[in-house]
């Protein structure tokens, strides 16, 4: 996952990229470029901020990138206080490593 910039507007929509999200629905084989057929994870992708689950707008293949890259679109919750927040993705019982921070103002 990539680190995110500091945010000043709680209504900001962000895109988070990751990999290793398990089995997918229809889509191109890993290693090929994703075009019009966006692969969808068969298992739900959960967005965790400080360990609490928040809704996503989209979780699936990233158009124009290599198949196997996961794109997660989400809106920063207005309830987050200013400061750093640990952000992770979870599929089934697997979580991304901690240490990626979402910085809010």
C-alpha positions, -999 to +999 in steps of 0.1 A: +000+000+000+011+036-006+013+062+021-013+090+017-008+128+019-021+150+047-057+160+043-076+191+053-111+184+040-129+155+057-151+150+025-121+141+004-123+109-017-091+089-019-078+060-039-057+034-022-037+008-041-026-026-029-021-062-041-027-098-030-065-096-026-073-133-034-095-149-060-113-126-085-143-128-108-139-124-145-109-105-155-076-107-173-049-130-160-023-116-135+004-096-152-017-083-181-030-048-183-066-042-171-087-025-197-125-026-198-132-058-178-124-049-142-117-079-120-137-080-087-125-098-056-147-128-047-143-120-010-152-086+005-124-061+009-126-042+041-111-008+048-099-004+084-089+029+099-075+026+134-089-009+135-125+002+127-142-008+094-154+020+071-173+017+038-156+018+005-170+033-027-152+007-049-128-022-044-116-041-075-091-040-104-074-008-113-080+001-150-049+008-170-026-010-144-014-046-142-040-072-132-034-081-096-034-045-084-063-037-061-079-002-062-100+009-032-119+042-034-132+056-001-143+089+014-124+101+045-148+099+074-157+133+088-155+118+123-117+113+122-099+137+145-068+155+133-036+135+133-022+102+120-045+072+115-034+036+108-050+024+076-052-013+065-071-035+041-085-068+051-097-098+030-111-127+050-086-131+079-057-115+061-047-079+069-022-057+052+007-047+074+002-018+098+024+013+095+006+030+066-008+063+079-036+085+068-028+120+081-058+144+087-058+180+096 
